[in-house]
Amino acid sequence: MTFNWTNPYPTVRTPVFARNVVATSQPLAAQAGLKMLAAGGNAIDAVIAAASAIALVEPVSNGLGSDSFAIIWDGKTLQGLNASGWAPSAWDPAYFARKHGGVFPVRGWDTVTVPGAVAGWAAMHERYGTLPFAQCLAPAIEYAERGYNVSTIVHNKWAAHVDVLKDQPGFAEHFLPHGRAPAIGERFVHASAAATLKRIAATLGRDFYEGETAAMLVAHAKANGGALSASDLSDYRPEWVDTIGMDYKGYRLHEIPPNGQGIAALMALGILKNFDISSFGPDSAQSRHLQIEAMKCAFADVYAHVAEERHMRVSPAQLLDPAYLAERAKLIRHDRASEFNHGMPPRGGTIYLTAADANGMMVSYIQSNYMGFGSGVVVPGTGVSLQNRGHCFSLDPAHPNVVAPRKRPFQTIIPAFLTRDGKPQMSFGVMGGNMQPQGHMQTLVRMLEYGQNPQAACDAPRFKVNRGLEVDLEYTMPADIKAALGAMGHNLAHVDDPYHDFGSGQFIWRLSDAIDDGYVAASDSRRDGYAAGY
């Protein structure tokens, strides 16, 4: 790929070129990862350091009670890790009918599935780590004990959630010092999280699932009406998985298979393959219209069919069948927005970070509490803020994603990886709810169809498909493009989303097959993002 290195979009970022790179949505986390690389560690050590640090320094997006996924190029093969947690054993539709009148709550203990991130760190370290596990967690422990100065966008997202979460158990105690969100630049200390991290470090993560921390989690759940049990935690293990993929313009995009929504990005690209999208300009209304329609068509199927894979009635391979996607593409009109029903194929609050090292290892990693601060529940004495992934379950008994004991819910968080001829090309991701597969598609189209460099592709104005004909356009979208899309029938109604907005991406592109040629990295200015390298 020969990129155009000019950037036509307003930005505060330039590409970063280096042989060792870490890119995250918060600068202190990127520096934590880079510190591991400088100490002789590999990209896995860097990711664990960055992931544990960002759980402290960007708590609005993730925490010690997060879920996570990873795609890893270890120098020879590509491997996926699903570290999303399962439902408590007591959960089924009758449980929610009895306690919540048949409506799934948004916050609180009855949205908390078993957090998988800590187990994910341990699994990655056991298989690939080179530095001691405790050394990888040391930066996070220091930030928890000594505190850190709250960055600008983290403050903004933090303040936006005060009224919604202030009454959740433990939230105000841990995250509202002085009765408010910390100000920009104010030092925030999270001492109880430091003690928990030390126990995690000393036990290679098992304390979180069967030790002192686990006992405190279970006791707090019981005291506050939650269903999480000791065995729900102790029995949990993350899963190593093969990726699923889609070929596009000489490259292959890889995603984690369901229960994640990465398949939506693959389906959208598979639909776009049926159009000559490069014949339209990268910022044209027609190019965006086709991408919007492809994404809407993919989502229609994903929301109907995707769940934990063993519960799906159609397979990922069926949803990715080229003939099926070609038929779906025929539903798209060039001149008009459409609403799409799901088809039936033939039978047969998130952070994203990435790291790459001078030996060729590349890691695509994502970690999330789901909505900002997740469930809002923080367990006293642990500093563990818990995700609310259970809210992603369905209560419809006919839906494959219906809640059930020890079942993983549909997940929005998705790391991505790009290969060319079986060789690693780019580790990347775009955080932000259902913006994630849309961000994967939009940035890849810009790079692979139009030759825009990763930073330009990251900075370009984005759209966000919602439901039906509703589409959000970023405020930087030119007025003539908005008018043209509106004339095609797209409903450009603004959806208030103070947390996810239009996502935030990190990208590391390998410059050639020669390892010494290094990488180029891009980081999104929609967060406090930072790409660091040497």
MARSE-914441 format. One record per residue: x, y, z of N, C-alpha, C, CB in turn; residue in three letters. Coordinates in steps of 0.1 Angstrom, whole numbers, plus 5000, padded with zeros to 4 digits. Glycine has a CB too. Example, Ala and Ser with C-alpha at 12.3 -4.5 7.8 and 13.67 -1.06 7.14 Angstrom:
BEGIN
513249435078512349555078513249675078511349555090ALA512849785071513749895071512950005079514149945057SER
This chain:
BEGIN
500849885000500050005000500950135000499050005012MET500650214991501350344991500350454995501950384977THR500550505007499550595013499850735008499650595028PHE498750815007498850965006499151015020497551024999ASN500251075022500651125035500151265039502151115037TRP499451325030498751455033497451415040498551535020THR497051515049495851495056494951615054496151475072ASN493851595047492951705044491951735055492151665032PRO492051675067491051695077491651775089490451565082TYR490951855095491451925107491851825118490452025113PRO493051835123493551745133494651805142494051615126THR494851745153495951785162496951675162495451815176VAL496851575154497751455154498451445141496851335156ARG499651385142500451345130500851195132501751425128THR501051125121501450975123502750965131501550915109PRO502850855138504050825146504750705140503650795161VAL506050715137506750605131507750555141507450665118PHE507850425143508750365152508750215150508350395167ALA509750145156509850005156509149935168511349955156ARG508850015178508049965190507050075192509049945202ASN505750035193504650135194503550085203504050165180VAL503050175210501750155218500850275215502050145234VAL499650245212498650345210497350315218498250355194ALA496950415226495850405235495050535235496250365249THR493950535242493050645243493450735255491650605244SER494550705262494950785273496450785274494250745286GLN497150905274498650905273499350825284499051045273PRO498850835296499550765307499550615305498950795320LEU498550555299498450415296499450375285497050375292ALA499550465275500450435264501850435269500350535253ALA502150525278503550535284503850405293503750655292GLN502750355300502950235308503350125299501650205315ALA502650105287503050005278504450015272502049995267GLY504750145268506050165263507150135273506150315258LEU506850155285507850125296508249975296507350165309LYS507249895293507549745293508349715281506249675292MET508149775269508949745257510349795260508349825245LEU510549915266511849965269512649875279511850105274ALA511849805287512549715297512849575291511549695309ALA512549555278512849425272511649335270513949355280GLY510449385274509249305272508749305258508249355282GLY507749235256507149225242505849295242507049075238ASN505149285230503949355229502849315238503449345214ALA502849185242501849135252502149205266501948985254ILE503349205270503649275283503249425282505149265286ASP503449485270502949625269501449635270503449675255ALA500749545264499249555264498749535278498649445254VAL499349435285498849415299499149535308499549295305ILE500349595306500649715314499649835310502049765311ALA499449855297498549955292497149935297498649975277ALA496649805296495249775299495049795314494949625295ALA495949745322495749765337495849915341496749685345SER496749985334496850135337495650205333498050185331ALA495150175321493950255316492750225324493750225301ILE492650105331491550075340491550175351491649935345ALA492650235354492750335365492550485359494050325372LEU493250515348493350645343492250685334494650675337VAL491450595329490250625321489050535327490450595306GLU488750565340487750475346486350495340487750505361PRO486050595333484750615328484450515317484550755322VAL485550455311485350365300485550215304486350395289SER486350195314486650055318487150055332487749995308ASN487449935337487849925351488349775354486849965361GLY488549745366489049615370487949515368489549605384LEU486649565367485549475365485049465350484349515373GLY485949485341485649485326485649345320486649575319SER485249345308485449235299486449275288484149185292ASP487049175281488049215271488049105260489449235277SER488649145249488949055237490349095232487849065226PHE491049005225492349035219492448955206493449005229ALA493149005197493648935185495148955185493048985172ILE495948845185497348845186498048785175497748775200ILE499048855169499948795159501248775167500248895147TRP501548645169502748605178504048595170502448485185ASP504048635157505248625149505048515139506448595158GLY504148425141503848305132502448285129504448185138LYS501548305138500148275136499248385143499748135142THR497948385139497048475145496148405154496148545133LEU495948455166495148395176494148495183496048325187GLN492948445186492048535193491748495207490648535185GLY491448585216491148555230489748625233492248605239LEU488848545238487548585242487548585258486348505236ASN487748705263487648715278486448795282488948785283ALA485348765276484048815281483448715290483048845269SER482648765300482148685311480748625308482248755324GLY480448535316479148465315478148515325479248315315TRP476848485323475748525332475848445345474448505326ALA475448505356475348425369474348305367474848515380PRO474648205374473848075373472348095376474347975382SER472048205383470648225387469848295376470548295400ALA470448345366469848435356469048345346470748525349TRP467748385344466948335332465848435331466448185335ASP464948415321463848515319462948525332463048485307PRO462748415338461848415350462448495361461648275355ALA463848495363464448585373464148725371466048555372TYR464248775358464048915355462548945355464648945342PHE461648855352460248875353459848895367459448755347ALA460448815376460148825390460648955397460648705398ARG461848995393462549105400462349235393463949075401LYS462149235380462149365372460949375363463349375364HIS459949285365458749305357458949265342458149435358GLY459949185339460249145325460949245317458949115318GLY461549345324462349445317463849435322461849595319VAL464749435313466149425317466649555322467049375305PHE467149565334467649685340468849735332468049675355PRO469149865333470349925326471549925335469950065321VAL471349955348472449965358472149875370472650115362ARG473149865378473049795391473549645389471549795395GLY473449575401474049445401473349345391473849385415TRP472049365388471449275379471749295364469949275381ASP472849375362473349385348474749335348473349535344THR475349285359476749245360476949095356477249275374VAL477649075346478048935343479548915348478048905327THR480048795349481348775354482348855346481748625354VAL483148945353484149025346485348935341484649135355PRO485648955328486648865322488048925320486248815310GLY488149055322489449125318490649075325489349275320ALA490549065339491749015347492148875342491349015362VAL491148785340491548655335492148665321490248565335ALA491748755313492348775300493748815301491548875292GLY494048915310495448955312496348835316495549065323TRP495848755325496548635330496748535319495848575342ALA495748515311495848415300496848455290494448395293ALA496848585286497848635276499248625282497548785273MET499348655295500748655301501248505301500748715315HIS500348415305500748275306501248225293499648195311GLU500548265282500948205269502148285262499748205260ARG502148415264503048495256503948585264502348575247TYR503648615277504448715284505848685286503748745297GLY506748785288508148765290508548825303508948815278THR508048945307508349005319507448945330508149165318LEU507948955343507048915354505748985354507748935368PRO504648905357503248965357503149085366502248855361PHE503849075377503749195387504449315381504449155400ALA505449295373506149415367505149485357507449375360GLN504349405350503449455340502349535347502849345332CYS501949505359500949575367501449695375500149475376LEU502849705376503449805384502949945381504949795384ALA502949985368502450125366501050155370502550155351PRO500150055369498750075373498750085388497949955369ALA499550005395499550015410500050155414500449905416ILE501050205408501550335411500450445409502750365403GLU499750435398498750535395497650525405498150515381TYR497350405410496250385420496650445433495850245421ALA497950415437498450455450498750605451499650385454GLU499450655441499950795442498950895435501250815435ARG498050835427497150915419497650965406496751035427GLY496851025398497151075385496351195383496950975374TYR496751285373495951405370494951375359496951515366ASN493751405362492651365353492751445340491251385360VAL492651375329492851445316491451495311493351345305SER491551575300490451665297489151585293490851755285THR489251495283488051425278487551325289488351355265ILE488451265296488051175307487251255317489351115314VAL487651375320486851455329485451485324487551595332HIS485351525311484151555305483151435305484351595290ASN483651315302482851195302482451155317483551075296LYS483351175326483151155340481951235345484351175349TRP482051375343481051465348479651435342481451605344ALA479651385330478351355323477551245330478551325308ALA478251165338477551045344477251065358478450925342HIS477551175364477351195379475951175383477851325383VAL475051245376473551235380473051095378472751335372ASP473451025368472850895365473350785375473250845351VAL474550805380475250695387475450715402476450655381LEU475250845407475650875420474950795431475251025423LYS473850735428473150655438473450505437471650675438ASP474250455428474550315427475550275438475250285413GLN475450155443476250115454477750135452475949965458PRO478350215461479850235460480350335451480450105457GLY479450385442479950475431480450605437478850505421PHE479550675445479950805450481250795459478850875458ALA481250695467482350675476483750665469482150545484GLU483750605457484950585450485250685439484950445443HIS484150735432484450815420483850955421483850755409PHE483350995433482951135434483651195447481451145436LEU484951215447485551285458485051425459487151275456PRO484851465471484251605473482851615467485151705467HIS482151505465480851505460480651545445480051595468GLY481751535437481651575423482751495415481951725421ARG482651505402483751445394484951525395483251445379ALA486151465395487451545396487551645385488651445396PRO488051755387488251865377489451825368488551995384ALA489551885357490651865347491951905355490451955334ILE492851815354494151835361494251805375494551975359GLY493051775381493051735396493551595398491551755401GLU494251575409494851445412493751355418496051455422ARG493651235412492651135417493451015422491651095406PHE493150975434493750855440492750745442494450895454VAL493150625439492250505439492850395447491850455425HIS493150425460493950335469493450195470494050395482ALA492150175471491550045472491849955460490050045475SER491950025448492249945436493749905436492050035424ALA494549985443495949945444496149815452496850055451ALA495449805463495449675471494949555463494649695484ALA493849575455493349475447494349435436492049515440THR494949525429495949505419497149425425496449635412LEU497549455437498649385443498249235445499049445456LYS497049215449496649075451496548995438495249065458ARG496049075427496049015414497448975409495349115404ILE498349075411499749045407500348925414500549175409ALA500148915427500748805435500148675431500548835450ALA498948665426498348535424498048505409496948535431THR498748585400498548575386497048585382499148445381LEU496348665389494948695386493948615393494748675372GLY494348505400493348415405492648475418493948285409ARG493248565425492548625436491248695432493448735442ASP491148745420489948805415488748705414490148875402PHE489148585412488048475409487848375420488448405397TYR488848365429488648265440489448305453489148135435GLU489748435454490448475466489748585474491848525463GLY490548675480489948775489489048875481491048855496GLU489548905469488748995460487448935456489549035448THR487448805452486248735449485248725460486648585444ALA485748705472484848695484484148835486485648655496ALA484848945484484249075486483249105475485349185486MET483549055463482549075452481249005455483149025438LEU481348875459480148795461479348855473480648645464VAL480048895484479448945496478649075492480448975507ALA479249165484478549285480477349255471479549375473HIS477549155462476349125454475249075463476749005444ALA475448985472474448935481473749045489475048825490LYS474549135494474049245502473149345494475149325509ALA473349345481472649445472471749375462473649525465ASN471349255465470349185456470849125444469249285453GLY472149115442472749055430472748905431474149105428GLY473048845420472948695419474348635418472148645408ALA475448705417476748655414477148565426477748765412LEU477648445422478048345433479548315432477248215431SER480048255443481448215443481848125431481848155456ALA480948035428481247935418481148005404480347815418SER480248105402480248175389481648235386479148285390ASP482248285397483648345395484748235394483948435407LEU484748135403485848045403485847955391485747955416SER484647925385484547835374484947905361483247775372ASP484948035361485148115348486648095343484848255350TYR486748075329487948085322487748155309488547945320ARG488648235304488548285290488848185280489548405288PRO488548205268488648105257489548155246487248065251GLU490548075242491248105230490448055218492648025230TRP490348145208489548115196490248145183488148195197VAL489748085172490248125159489448255155490048015149ASP489948335146489248455141488348415129490248565137THR487448495126486648485114487048605105485048485116ILE486948595092487448705083486748725071488848665080GLY487048835064486548865051487648935042485348965052MET487748885030488748935021488149065015489148835010ASP489049165013488649295008489849365002487949375019TYR489849394989490849464982492249414984490849614987LYS492449284984493749214986494149195000494749304979GLY493349235009493649215024492549125030493749355031TYR492749095042491749015050491549075063492148865051ARG490349115066489949165079489549055088488849275078LEU490149045100489848945110489149005122491248875114HIS488148925127487448965139487248845148486049025135GLU486948875160486548765170485148715166486648815185ILE484948585166483648525163482648565174483648375160PRO481348545170480248575181480548495193478848545175PRO480348565204479248655208479548805205479048635222ASN480648835198480848975195480249015182482348995194GLY480149155180479549205168480549235157478849335172GLN481749185158482749205147482249155134484049135151GLY481449055134480848995121480149105114479948875124ILE479649205120478849315113479849385104478249415123ALA481049415108482049475099482349395087483349515107ALA482549265090482849165079481649165069483149025084LEU480449155074479349155065479149285057478049125073MET479349395063479249525056480349525045479449635066ALA481549485047482549485037482249385026483949455043LEU481649275030481249175020480149225011480749045027GLY479249305016478249375008478849474999477149435017ILE479749555004480349664997481149614985481249755005LEU481649484986482449424975481649424962482949294979LYS480349434963479449424951479249564945478149364955ASN479949664949479849794944481249854940479149894953PHE481349944930482550004926482650134934482650034911ASP482950114947482950234956484050334954482950184971ILE485150274948486350364945486050464934487550284942SER484950434926484650534915484050664921483650464906SER483750664934483250784940484350844949481950754948PHE484350964951485351024960485250984974485251174959GLY486350984982486350934996485351015005487650945002PRO485151145001484251225010482951265003484951355013ASP482651184992481351204985480151154992481451144971SER479051214989477751164995477451014990476651254992ALA477850984978477450854973478350744980477750854958GLN479550774982480450674989479850645003481850714990SER479550755010478950745024477650675023478850885030ARG476850705013475450645012475650495011474750695000HIS476550445003476650295001477150235014477650264990LEU478050305021478650245033477550245044479750335038GLN476750345045475650355054474650235052474850485054ILE474250215039473250115036473849975038472850125021GLU475149955035475749825038475749795053477149825032ALA476049895061476149885075474749855081476750005082MET473749925076472349905081471949755077471350005074LYS472249715065471849575061472549475070472249555046CYS473849495073474549405081473949395096476049435082ALA473649515101473149525115471749455115472949665119PHE470949455105469649395105469849245108468949415092ALA470849185102471049045104471749015117471948985093ASP472649105121473349085134472449085146474549185135VAL471549185146470649195157469649085158469949335157TYR469349025147468448915146469048775149467748905133ALA470348755145470948625146472048605155471348595132HIS472748705159474048695166473848685181474948805163VAL474548585187474548555201475848475204473248485206ALA475948425216477048325218476948215208477048265233GLU477948185201477948105189477147965191479248075184GLU477347905202476647775204475147785205477147705217ARG474647915207473147935207472647985194472848025219HIS473448015184472948075172472347965163474148145164MET471248005156470547915147471147915133469047955147ARG471948025130472648025118474148045121472148135108VAL475047995113476448005117477048135112477247875111SER478248175117478948285111479248265097480248315119PRO479648145093479948115079478748135070480447965078ALA477648105075476448125066476148275065475148055073GLN476348355075476148495074477148565065476148555088LEU478348505064479448555056479448495042480748535063LEU478548415038478548345025478548455014477348245024ASP479448455005479448554994478248564986480648534985PRO477548454983476348454975475248524983475948314971ALA475148494996474148555005474348705006474148495019TYR475648755007475948895008475648964995477348915013LEU475848894984475548954971474048974969476048864960ALA473248884975471848904974471449014983471148774979GLU472049034995471749145004472149274997472449125017ARG473249274989473649394983472649444972474949374976ALA471849354966470849384956469749464962470349264950LYS469549464975468549544982468849694983468249484996LEU470149724981470549864983470349944970472049864986ILE469650054972469450154961470550254961468050214962ARG470950294949472050394948471450534952472650404934HIS470150554950469650694951468750714963468850724939ASP468550604972467550624982467950534994466250584977ARG467750595006467850515018466750415020467950615031ALA467150305026466150195028466150145042466350085017SER465050085046465050015059465149865055463750035067GLU466049795062466249655059465749565070467749635056PHE465049455066464749355075465849245075463349285071ASN465949165085466949065085466648965074467148995099HIS467748905069467548795059467648655066468548805048GLY467648555058467948415063468948355053466548335064MET470148345058471148285049470848135046472548295055PRO471448085035471247945032471747855044471847905019PRO471047755047471447665058472847605055470447565061ARG473547565061474847495060475647535071475547525045GLY480750255285481850315286482750255284481950365296GLY484150175266485150095261486450165258484750035247THR487550095260488850145256489450045245489850165268ILE490150105236490850015226492350055227490250035212TYR493149955227494649985226495249875218495249995240LEU496449915212497149825204498649845206496849835189THR499449745205500949745206501549655196501349705221ALA502749695192503549615183505049635187503349655168ALA505849525186507249535190508149515178507549435201ASP509449535181510449525171510649385165511749585176ALA510149285172510249145168509149095160510449055180ASN508149185157507049155148505749115155507449045139GLY505749105169504549075176503549195175504749025190MET502349175172501349275172500049235179500949315157MET499549315187498349285196497249385194498849275211VAL496049345191494849425190494049385202494149405177SER493749485211493149455224492049565227494149455235TYR490949515233489849605237489249555250488749605226ILE488949655258488549635272487449735276489749645282GLN486349685283485249775284484349745296484349775272SER483749845302482649835311481349855305482849935323ASN481249865291480049885283479650035284478949795287TYR478550065290478150205291479150275301476650225296MET479150415300480050485309480050435323479850635308GLY481150395329481250335342480450205344480750435352PHE479950155333479250025334478050025342480249915339GLY477949925351476749915360476650025370476849785367SER477750095372477750195383478150145396476450265383GLY478150005398478449945410479949935412477849805411VAL480349985424481849975428481849905441482450115428VAL482649795442482649715454483649775464483149575451VAL483149815476483949885486485149795490483149915498PRO486249865492487449795496488249725485487149685506GLY487649735473488349665461488649765450487549555456THR487949875449488049965438487549905425489450005436GLY486849795425486449725413485149785408486249575415VAL485149855397483949905391483449795380484150045384SER482249765381481749645373480949685361480849565382LEU481249605350480549625337479049595339481149545327GLN478249645328476849615328476549535315476049745329ASN477349435311477149365299475849285299478349275297ARG475349255310474049175311472949245304473749145325GLY473049385303471949455297471849425282472249605298HIS472949365276472949325262472149195259474349305257CYS471749125269470849005267469449045263470748925280PHE468748955256467348965253466548885263467148915239SER465348935265464348855274463348785265463648945284LEU463548795252462648725243463048575242462648785228ASP462248485246462648335246462948285232461648255253PRO462448355222462648305208463948355202461448345199ALA464548455209465848515204467048435208465948655208HIS468048415199469148335203470048395214470048315191PRO469848525216470548595227469748605240470948735222ASN468748525241467948525254468848485266466748435253VAL468648555277469448535289469348385294469048635300VAL470448335298470448195304471648175313470448085292ALA471548085322472748065331474048035324472447955341PRO475048095328476448065323476548095308476847925326ARG475748185303475748215289476348355287474248215282LYS477148375276477748505274476748585266479148485266ARG476648715269475748805262476348845249475248925270PRO475548895240475948965228476949075233474749025220PHE478049095226479049195230479349295219480349125234GLN479449415223479749525213481249545211479149655217THR482049505220483549535219484249435210484149535233ILE485049495201485649405190487049465186484749405178ILE488049385189489349425183489349375168490549355191PRO490249435160490349395146491749385142489649505137ALA491949305132493349285127493249265112493949155133PHE494249315105494249305090495549235086494249445084LEU495349135077496549065071496549085056496448915075THR497649055050497849055035498648935032498549185030ARG498148845023498848725020499248645032500048755011ASP498448645042498748565054499748635063499248435050GLY500148755060501148825068500548935076502348875060LYS501048975087500349085095500549215088500949095109PRO499449295088499449425082499149535092498549435070GLN497949525099497549625109496749575120496749735101MET497049615132496249595144495549725147497049545157SER494149715149493449835150492049815156493249905136PHE491449925160490049915166489550055167490049835179GLY488250055168487550185171486450165182486850235158VAL486750215194485850195205484550265203486550235218MET483450225210482250305210480950235207482450415202GLY480550135215479250075212479050015198478150175215GLY477850045192477649995179478450075168476149995175ASN479150175173480050255164481250165160480550385170MET481550065167482849985165482849925151482949885175GLN481949835147482049785133481949885123481049675131PRO481149995126481050105116482450175114479950205121GLN483150195126484450255125485450165118484950285139GLY485350035120486249945113486049965098485949795117HIS484749955093484449965079484850105073482949945077MET484550215080484750345074486250375073484150445083GLN487050335083488450365082489150275072489150345096THR488750145072489350055062489050095047488849905064LEU487750135045487450185031488350305028485950225031VAL488550395037489450505034490850465031489450605045ARG491350365038492750325036492850235023493250245048MET491950145022492150045011491550084998491549915015LEU490450164998489850204986490550334981488350224987GLU490850424990491250564987492750594990490350654993TYR493450504997494850524999495150625010495550564987GLY494150665018494350755029495250695040493050815034GLN496150765045497050715056496250695069498250805058ASN496650605078495850575090495450695098496650485099PRO496250805099495850915107494750995100497051005110GLN494851015087493851075079492551005080494251105064ALA492650865078491450785078490750795092491750635075ALA491550805102491050825116490350955118492250805126CYS490951065112490451195115489251235107491551295112ASP489051165096487951205087486551205094487851115075ALA485651285090484351285096483651155095483451395090PRO482951115105482250985105480750995106482750895117ARG480050895101478650875103478450765113477950845090PHE477250765119476850655128475450615125477050695143LYS475250485121473950435118473350405132474050305110VAL472050445133471350405145470250305141470650535151ASN469050325144467950235140467150285129467050195152ARG466550205121465650245110466450335100464550325115GLY465950445096466650535087467550635094465650605078LEU467550635108468350735115469850715113467950725130GLU470450825110471950835109472450965115472350825094VAL473450945124474051065130475251105121474551045144ASP475551225119476751275111477551365121476351355099LEU478851345121479751415129479651565126481151365128GLU479851655135479651795133480651855122479851875146TYR481751775120482651825109482251785095484051765112THR481151705094480751665081480251795073479551565082MET480751805061480451925052478951935050481151925039PRO478452065050477052085049476452035036476752235049ALA477152035025476651985012476451835013477552025000ASP477351765020477151615022475951585030478451555028ILE475751665041474551645049473251665041474551745061LYS473251775032472051795024471851685014472251935017ALA472951635008472751534998472251405004474051504991ALA472751365016472251245023470851265028473151215035LEU470451385032469151405036468151395024468951545042GLY468651435012467751435000467551284996468451504989ALA468451195000468351054997467350985006469650984997MET466951055017465950995026466550945039465350875020GLY467850975041468450945054467851045065469950955054HIS467450995076466951075087468151115095465950995095ASN468551245094469751295101469451345115470451395092LEU468551275122468151315135469351295145466951235140ALA469651395153470751385162470351295174471251525167HIS471251195177471051115189471951155200471150955185VAL471451195211472251235222473051115228471451305233ASP474351115227475251005231476551065237475550905219ASP476451125249477651195254478851105257477251265266PRO478650975257479850885260480450835247479350775269TYR479650755239480250695228480550785216479350585223HIS479750885214479950975203480150905190481051075206ASP481250935183481550875170482850775171481850975159PHE483050725183484050635185485450695187484050535174GLY486450615190487750655191488650545187488150705205SER489550565177490350455172491850465174490150455157GLY492550355174493950345174494450245163494450295189GLN495450275156495950205145497450185145495450275132PHE497850065142499350035140499449955127499949965152ILE500050025117500249965103501649925101499750065092TRP501949805098503249755095503749805081503349605095ARG504849875081505349945069505849855058506350045072LEU506349735061506749645051506949505058508149685044SER507249405050507449275055508749265063507549165044ASP509649365061510949365069510649425082512049445061ALA510949345093510649385106511249515110511049275116ILE512549535106513249655109512649785103514749645105ASP511849775093511249895088510149955097510549855074ASP509649875107508849935117507449955113509450065121GLY506750045120505350075119505050225118504650005131TYR503750245114503250385115501950365124502950445101VAL501850455133500650445143499850575142501150425157ALA498550565144497650675145496850665157496750685132ALA496450775163495650785175494550885173496450805188SER493350865179492150945176492151065186490950855178ASP491851185180491751305188490351315194492051425180SER489451225192488151225198488251185213487151135190ARG489351125217489651105231491051175234489650945234ARG491551145246492851195250493951105244492951205266ASP493651045233494550945227495950985225493950905214GLY496850875224498250905223498950775217498850935237TYR499750795207500550695201502050725205500450675186ALA502650625212504050645216504950535211504150655232ALA506150575207507050475202508550505203506750445187GLY509350415200510850435200511450345190511450425214TYR
